[in-house]
Amino acid sequence: MKDRQVNKEGGLLFYGTKGKLYNSSPYGISPRLIPEEAMQNYQRPAEKFPGADGNFIDAALGGKPAGANFVYAQGLVELMLLGPGPAPAEE
C-alpha cells in the first residue's frame, strides 16, 4: 500500500480475523484487501447474486416475480394512505 495514495476526504478500513479491507472512498467504490498479496490471490465467487436491477429485469422478462412487486406494494400503499384516516371530531 506504500505506492497507493490515501484519499484525504476519508475512507474505510475494516479489520477482520483473516486480514484487512481498505477502501479509499467513503462510498465503498473500490475496496482492496491488505496486504496486496491477498488482493492478488483473491478470486471472486463463481455465482453472482442479482441486485435490485437484476431482480427487476428477471421479473420483467417473465421470470419469478420481483421481491417488491406491485401486488405486494398495493396493499402496503393502501394501508399507509388509510393510516391518517379521519380523526374524531372535537366537541
ZADO-1210 file (C-alpha; in nm, 4 decimals, padded with zeros to 6 digits):
<atoms>
<atom x="00.0000" y="00.0000" z="00.0000" code="MET" pos="1"/>
<atom x="00.3005" y="00.2264" z="00.0145" code="LYS" pos="2"/>
<atom x="00.2663" y="00.3056" z="-00.3571" code="ASP" pos="3"/>
<atom x="-00.1040" y="00.3934" z="-00.3285" code="ARG" pos="4"/>
<atom x="-00.2225" y="00.7427" z="-00.2468" code="GLN" pos="5"/>
<atom x="-00.4535" y="00.7879" z="00.0509" code="VAL" pos="6"/>
<atom x="-00.7739" y="00.9846" z="-00.0072" code="ASN" pos="7"/>
<atom x="-00.7712" y="01.2947" z="00.2165" code="LYS" pos="8"/>
<atom x="-01.1540" y="01.3093" z="00.2205" code="GLU" pos="9"/>
<atom x="-01.1811" y="00.9855" z="00.4118" code="GLY" pos="10"/>
<atom x="-01.2179" y="00.6162" z="00.3578" code="GLY" pos="11"/>
<atom x="-01.2958" y="00.2879" z="00.5281" code="LEU" pos="12"/>
<atom x="-01.0754" y="00.0310" z="00.6974" code="LEU" pos="13"/>
<atom x="-01.2235" y="-00.2933" z="00.8263" code="PHE" pos="14"/>
<atom x="-01.0226" y="-00.5289" z="01.0484" code="TYR" pos="15"/>
<atom x="-01.1186" y="-00.8943" z="01.0278" code="GLY" pos="16"/>
<atom x="-00.9877" y="-01.2259" z="01.1533" code="THR" pos="17"/>
<atom x="-00.8301" y="-01.3059" z="00.8144" code="LYS" pos="18"/>
<atom x="-00.6980" y="-00.9610" z="00.7217" code="GLY" pos="19"/>
<atom x="-00.7980" y="-00.6054" z="00.6446" code="LYS" pos="20"/>
<atom x="-01.0257" y="-00.4475" z="00.3849" code="LEU" pos="21"/>
<atom x="-00.9427" y="-00.0913" z="00.2822" code="TYR" pos="22"/>
<atom x="-01.1432" y="00.1471" z="00.0698" code="ASN" pos="23"/>
<atom x="-01.0041" y="00.4872" z="-00.0208" code="SER" pos="24"/>
<atom x="-01.3543" y="00.6166" z="-00.0952" code="SER" pos="25"/>
<atom x="-01.6060" y="00.6780" z="00.1830" code="PRO" pos="26"/>
<atom x="-01.8704" y="00.5318" z="-00.0518" code="TYR" pos="27"/>
<atom x="-01.7216" y="00.1836" z="-00.0952" code="GLY" pos="28"/>
<atom x="-01.6470" y="00.2124" z="-00.4671" code="ILE" pos="29"/>
<atom x="-01.3155" y="00.0236" z="-00.4904" code="SER" pos="30"/>
<atom x="-01.2352" y="-00.1997" z="-00.1927" code="PRO" pos="31"/>
<atom x="-00.8852" y="-00.3517" z="-00.1612" code="ARG" pos="32"/>
<atom x="-00.7575" y="-00.6337" z="00.0564" code="LEU" pos="33"/>
<atom x="-00.4471" y="-00.5683" z="00.2647" code="ILE" pos="34"/>
<atom x="-00.1742" y="-00.6917" z="00.2245" code="PRO" pos="35"/>
<atom x="-00.1525" y="-00.6572" z="-00.1548" code="GLU" pos="36"/>
<atom x="-00.0731" y="-01.0296" z="-00.1919" code="GLU" pos="37"/>
<atom x="-00.4180" y="-01.1077" z="-00.0512" code="ALA" pos="38"/>
<atom x="-00.5761" y="-00.8848" z="-00.3157" code="MET" pos="39"/>
<atom x="-00.3780" y="-01.0521" z="-00.5936" code="GLN" pos="40"/>
<atom x="-00.4760" y="-01.4006" z="-00.4700" code="ASN" pos="41"/>
<atom x="-00.8453" y="-01.3143" z="-00.4257" code="TYR" pos="42"/>
<atom x="-01.0912" y="-01.4833" z="-00.6617" code="GLN" pos="43"/>
<atom x="-01.4479" y="-01.3608" z="-00.6951" code="ARG" pos="44"/>
<atom x="-01.7229" y="-01.6115" z="-00.6169" code="PRO" pos="45"/>
<atom x="-01.8487" y="-01.8042" z="-00.9209" code="ALA" pos="46"/>
<atom x="-02.2149" y="-01.7194" z="-00.8561" code="GLU" pos="47"/>
<atom x="-02.3183" y="-01.3549" z="-00.8531" code="LYS" pos="48"/>
<atom x="-02.6413" y="-01.2689" z="-00.6809" code="PHE" pos="49"/>
<atom x="-02.8656" y="-01.0345" z="-00.8805" code="PRO" pos="50"/>
<atom x="-02.9157" y="-00.6970" z="-00.7236" code="GLY" pos="51"/>
<atom x="-03.2356" y="-00.4975" z="-00.7371" code="ALA" pos="52"/>
<atom x="-03.1805" y="-00.4284" z="-01.1070" code="ASP" pos="53"/>
<atom x="-03.1296" y="-00.7972" z="-01.1873" code="GLY" pos="54"/>
<atom x="-03.4370" y="-00.8879" z="-00.9831" code="ASN" pos="55"/>
<atom x="-03.6498" y="-00.6354" z="-01.1744" code="PHE" pos="56"/>
<atom x="-03.5178" y="-00.7379" z="-01.5177" code="ILE" pos="57"/>
<atom x="-03.5762" y="-01.1066" z="-01.4442" code="ASP" pos="58"/>
<atom x="-03.9378" y="-01.0314" z="-01.3405" code="ALA" pos="59"/>
<atom x="-03.9956" y="-00.8108" z="-01.6472" code="ALA" pos="60"/>
<atom x="-03.8771" y="-01.0901" z="-01.8770" code="LEU" pos="61"/>
<atom x="-04.1288" y="-01.3335" z="-01.7288" code="GLY" pos="62"/>
<atom x="-03.9165" y="-01.4921" z="-01.4574" code="GLY" pos="63"/>
<atom x="-04.0199" y="-01.5211" z="-01.0967" code="LYS" pos="64"/>
<atom x="-04.1935" y="-01.2125" z="-00.9518" code="PRO" pos="65"/>
<atom x="-03.9737" y="-00.9370" z="-00.8115" code="ALA" pos="66"/>
<atom x="-03.9267" y="-00.9192" z="-00.4367" code="GLY" pos="67"/>
<atom x="-04.1206" y="-00.5917" z="-00.4196" code="ALA" pos="68"/>
<atom x="-04.3847" y="-00.6496" z="-00.6840" code="ASN" pos="69"/>
<atom x="-04.6880" y="-00.4270" z="-00.7352" code="PHE" pos="70"/>
<atom x="-04.9317" y="-00.6743" z="-00.5769" code="VAL" pos="71"/>
<atom x="-04.7387" y="-00.6533" z="-00.2507" code="TYR" pos="72"/>
<atom x="-04.6888" y="-00.2773" z="-00.2793" code="ALA" pos="73"/>
<atom x="-05.0579" y="-00.2103" z="-00.3480" code="GLN" pos="74"/>
<atom x="-05.1735" y="-00.3314" z="-00.0073" code="GLY" pos="75"/>
<atom x="-04.8883" y="-00.1563" z="00.1671" code="LEU" pos="76"/>
<atom x="-04.9669" y="00.1785" z="00.0000" code="VAL" pos="77"/>
<atom x="-05.3388" y="00.1449" z="00.0769" code="GLU" pos="78"/>
<atom x="-05.2634" y="00.0777" z="00.4410" code="LEU" pos="79"/>
<atom x="-05.0245" y="00.3715" z="00.4534" code="MET" pos="80"/>
<atom x="-05.2790" y="00.6082" z="00.2978" code="LEU" pos="81"/>
<atom x="-05.5552" y="00.4926" z="00.5317" code="LEU" pos="82"/>
<atom x="-05.3331" y="00.5348" z="00.8372" code="GLY" pos="83"/>
<atom x="-05.4023" y="00.9041" z="00.8992" code="PRO" pos="84"/>
<atom x="-05.7726" y="00.8432" z="00.8334" code="GLY" pos="85"/>
<atom x="-06.0486" y="01.0632" z="00.9648" code="PRO" pos="86"/>
<atom x="-05.9876" y="01.1892" z="01.3153" code="ALA" pos="87"/>
<atom x="-06.2780" y="01.2086" z="01.5605" code="PRO" pos="88"/>
<atom x="-06.4426" y="01.5497" z="01.5633" code="ALA" pos="89"/>
<atom x="-06.3854" y="01.7635" z="01.8660" code="GLU" pos="90"/>
<atom x="-06.6939" y="01.8716" z="02.0562" code="GLU" pos="91"/>
</atoms>
